[in-house]
């Protein structure tokens, strides 16, 4: 069934630059290299050779994960910041890497991997606790304690920028109980947010 043709099904708009998906998947399956220009929000555009390993759809954005051959390092690139994308044959010996798509983001909320995973406790108040039971923030989420008014959850996840964003999106319905450094970080972020409204 082609659900795109069904007027009774409402779909979100496709992620930006979704048209790159076929090209990138072709490169992954043929073990080819990509030549592209990447524009980070923090740097000038960079022209580079890239060996793609897998793709991830996260928060309405496509990402490709692989090896930046110019720097010999693992990188995560957002499709919408890529331009001048072409497939090129890889003319070296078979390329080896240690990237395991099943494990690479296993402790991440989204696509950021720059912190060590740790146990994090949160409290969700009614009715948000019910929503978080239905759709957990992370696969590691477990219920620790429950009352009529709130539920305490524990997660083993990286306390990254995008995870903090996810917590803040819960508004006053969710608070962080621990660890202390994350509680402090949340307090600082909320204080800065409040200051912007003064």
BELQUI-V702984 format. One record per backbone hydrogen bond with DSSP energy under -1.0 kcal/mol. CO is the residue of the C=O (numbers start at 1). NH is the residue of the N-H. Records with the same first field share a line. If there is no record, write none. Layout:
CO->NH / NH
This chain:
1->3
2->5
3->6
6->9
15->18
17->20
18->21
20->24
21->25
22->26
23->27
24->28
25->29
26->30
27->32
33->88
34->50
35->86
36->48
37->83
38->46
46->38
48->36
49->69
50->34
51->67
54->65
56->63
61->58
62->79
63->56
64->77
65->53 / 54
66->75
67->51
68->72 / 73
73->68
75->66
77->64
78->81
79->82
81->39
83->37
86->35
88->33
100->103 / 104
103->106
105->108
107->158
118->157
120->155
121->177 / 178
122->153
123->175
124->151
125->128 / 129
127->130 / 131
128->132
129->133
130->134
131->135
138->141
142->154
145->152
149->126
150->147
151->124
152->144 / 145
153->122
154->142
155->120
157->118
158->160
160->164
161->165
162->166
163->167
164->168
165->169
167->170
168->171
170->173
171->174
173->125
175->123
178->121
179->183
180->184
181->185
182->186
183->187
184->188
185->189
186->190
187->191
188->192
189->193
190->194
191->195
192->196
194->197
195->198
